[in-house]
Amino acid sequence: MHESGEMYLETIFMLSKEKTNVRSIDIARKMNFSRPSVCRAMRLLKDGGFIDIDENGFIILTETGLEYAEKIYERHTVLTELLISFGIDEKTASEDACRMEHVISDKSVNKIKNTLCKN
């Protein structure tokens, strides 16, 4: 999956933690993207089996989509914690983690996570 797809899944995941129903407009506002861009992305995610869209237009992560979104969110959280532990302010750490989460290997994330848990 491309970085943009991962960002959409993570955004849907985070929004679904904040509100019961997630719509395309919520995603567009959160990501500061146009509605047509979000609609195109939702179509691709739906075709890929990552989301479902109900009759009211609410976006629901499928089991596969939820697993993928949780993985990306965990990477973001672990990398943010690591950077904060180095003394980087929370805002910068979160922004940098957002870029890093898409390229780092599972092996590296797991090693970081295990190291952080020991401390």
FENZITA-V767330 format. One record per residue. N is the residue number from 1. PSI is psi in whole degrees, 0 to 359 (* if undefined). Layout:
BEGIN
N_PSI ; N_PSI
END
This chain:
BEGIN
1_145 ; 2_160 ; 3_320 ; 4_320 ; 5_319 ; 6_320 ; 7_319 ; 8_314 ; 9_317 ; 10_320 ; 11_316 ; 12_317 ; 13_311 ; 14_318 ; 15_323 ; 16_340 ; 17_335 ; 18_327 ; 19_156 ; 20_315 ; 21_130 ; 22_131 ; 23_165 ; 24_321 ; 25_325 ; 26_318 ; 27_315 ; 28_316 ; 29_315 ; 30_319 ; 31_353 ; 32_43 ; 33_162 ; 34_153 ; 35_318 ; 36_323 ; 37_317 ; 38_317 ; 39_318 ; 40_315 ; 41_320 ; 42_323 ; 43_316 ; 44_317 ; 45_323 ; 46_314 ; 47_329 ; 48_355 ; 49_19 ; 50_336 ; 51_161 ; 52_153 ; 53_120 ; 54_180 ; 55_342 ; 56_1 ; 57_9 ; 58_140 ; 59_128 ; 60_131 ; 61_134 ; 62_175 ; 63_316 ; 64_315 ; 65_320 ; 66_316 ; 67_315 ; 68_315 ; 69_318 ; 70_322 ; 71_315 ; 72_318 ; 73_319 ; 74_317 ; 75_314 ; 76_313 ; 77_314 ; 78_314 ; 79_323 ; 80_314 ; 81_318 ; 82_311 ; 83_322 ; 84_322 ; 85_339 ; 86_358 ; 87_10 ; 88_138 ; 89_154 ; 90_318 ; 91_310 ; 92_318 ; 93_316 ; 94_318 ; 95_316 ; 96_320 ; 97_323 ; 98_323 ; 99_322 ; 100_327 ; 101_340 ; 102_347 ; 103_344 ; 104_146 ; 105_158 ; 106_320 ; 107_314 ; 108_318 ; 109_316 ; 110_320 ; 111_316 ; 112_314 ; 113_314 ; 114_322 ; 115_317 ; 116_323 ; 117_331 ; 118_334 ; 119_*
END
